[in-house]
Amino acid sequence: MVLKVKKEAPALPKAKTKVKAFKAKKTVRNKLDRYAVIKFPLTTESAMKKIEDNNTLVFTVDVKANKHQIKQAVKKLCDMDVAKVNTLIQPDGERKAWV
């Protein structure tokens, strides 16, 4: 008597899974803090006229800063309320803000 041996189908190759290493999450820091947003106040003749006549300060600010960031920076640094912020990107690439 001959015993019959059942042949099993060959195992399919397993899909190779990539092992991902867990990276530590970096804390996201706002690169434009209030000291980086406002560069310096403008002291030109027209800026002085704005200060005297319209009670408006004129600053040169970072190009990437938006109006909300400028408003918060002026509030923190100058300790005053800001009604509105007008901005202008000059032809030389600088950004001017009237506060």
C-alpha positions in Angstrom: 0.0 0.0 0.0 1.3 3.3 -1.0 0.4 6.3 1.1 -0.6 9.3 -0.9 0.9 12.5 0.3 -1.1 15.7 -0.3 1.0 18.5 -1.8 0.2 21.8 -0.4 0.2 24.9 -2.5 3.3 27.0 -2.1 2.8 30.0 0.2 2.4 33.3 -1.6 5.3 35.7 -0.9 4.3 38.2 1.8 4.1 41.9 0.8 7.1 43.7 2.2 6.0 46.4 4.5 8.1 49.4 5.1 8.9 50.0 8.7 8.5 53.7 9.5 10.6 55.1 12.3 8.6 57.4 14.6 10.0 60.9 14.4 9.8 63.2 17.2 7.4 66.0 16.4 9.0 69.4 16.2 7.3 72.2 18.0 6.1 74.7 15.5 7.3 78.2 16.4 6.0 81.3 14.8 9.1 82.8 13.1 7.5 86.2 13.0 7.3 87.2 16.6 6.5 90.8 17.6 10.1 91.9 17.4 10.5 90.4 13.9 7.3 91.8 12.5 8.1 95.5 13.2 11.5 96.4 11.8 11.7 100.2 12.6 9.5 103.3 12.7 9.8 105.7 9.7 11.0 109.2 10.6 10.6 110.8 7.2 9.0 114.2 6.8 5.7 112.7 5.5 5.7 110.2 8.4 6.1 113.1 10.9 3.2 114.9 9.3 1.0 111.8 9.6 1.9 111.6 13.3 1.0 115.2 13.9 -2.1 115.6 11.8 -3.7 112.1 11.7 -2.3 110.6 15.0 -0.9 107.7 12.9 2.4 105.9 13.3 4.3 104.7 10.3 6.5 101.5 10.5 8.5 99.5 8.2 7.4 95.9 8.7 8.3 92.4 7.5 6.9 91.6 4.0 5.5 88.3 5.2 3.5 89.8 8.2 -0.2 90.3 7.8 -2.3 93.0 9.2 -3.4 91.0 12.3 0.2 90.3 13.2 1.2 93.9 12.8 -1.8 95.0 14.9 -0.8 92.5 17.7 2.9 93.6 17.6 2.0 97.3 17.9 -0.3 96.6 20.8 2.4 94.6 22.7 5.3 96.9 21.9 3.7 100.3 22.1 1.0 99.6 24.8 -1.8 101.2 22.8 -5.0 100.4 21.0 -4.9 100.1 17.3 -8.0 101.2 15.3 -6.9 99.9 11.9 -3.8 99.0 9.9 -3.1 100.1 6.3 -0.2 98.5 4.5 1.7 99.1 1.3 4.5 97.0 -0.4 6.9 99.5 -1.9 8.7 99.1 -5.2 11.9 98.3 -3.4 10.3 95.3 -1.7 9.9 96.8 1.7 6.5 96.9 3.4 5.2 100.0 5.1 2.4 100.0 7.6 0.3 102.9 8.9 -1.1 102.2 12.3 
